[in-house]
Amino acid sequence: MARELAGYKLDLVSVQEVRRDKGGTVRAGDYNFFYGKGNENHQLGTGFFLHQRIASAVKTVEFVSDRVSYIVMRGRWCNIIVLNVYAPNEEKRDESKHSFYEELEQVFDHFHKYNIKILLGDFNAKVERENIFKPTIGNESLHQESNDNRVRLNFATSKKLSR
């Protein structure tokens, strides 16, 4: 994995479905791999690959749950917060989806508005080319039809996130 990341010259990458039973940090080539624990069935979990050249900027790495984590880095003028999420898929119960988005909103709103916030991950949402989502996903979409999780992506629109 580290060779692939280096080939693309990526400094920070978020990953989902890490499937570890404990959290930790592992060295992988020129990267540190920070990972949180998944659930009791060795499913879910999120993580970050972080290149050594930006490692000194890291202030905090936090694994909130098996679906939400973040890393806080020192920027020149403000902190940069990178949130990593793995939303429940379409087949999960509505309560599970609602709980996930409540947790995400709580974590997102925890940080001062003057920080730079970057939201990465898998939202398990199919979004067709609807005008309301253009500021968030752009003019192109891979999907001809939306799924129910598309409605839950209103989080991105309500927070005025853009691509």
URGI-V735553 format. One line per field, one symbol per residue. ss: DSSP state (A for helix, B for strand, O for the rest). psi: psi as a letter, one per 20 degrees, with the letter a starting at -180 (. if undefined). A space follows every 50 residues. Layout:
ss->???
psi->???
This chain:
ss->OAAAAAAOOOOBBBBBOOOOOOOBBBBBOOBBBBBOOOOOOOOOOBBBBB BAAAAAABBBBBBOOOOBBBBBBBOOOOBBBBBBBBOOOOOOOAAAAAAA AAAAAAAAAAOOOOOBBBBBBBOOOOOOOOAAAAAAAOOOOOOOOOOOAA AAOAAAAAOOOOO
psi->ghggghhilphppqqrlhkqiqrapqpncjqpopqrqbaijlrbqrrppp qhijhiipgqppogaiiprqppqpagirqppoppqnqqrhiqqhhggggg hggghgggihqqiiqpppoqaoikpppamqhhighgiaiqqiqhqqrhih hiiiggghjlqr.
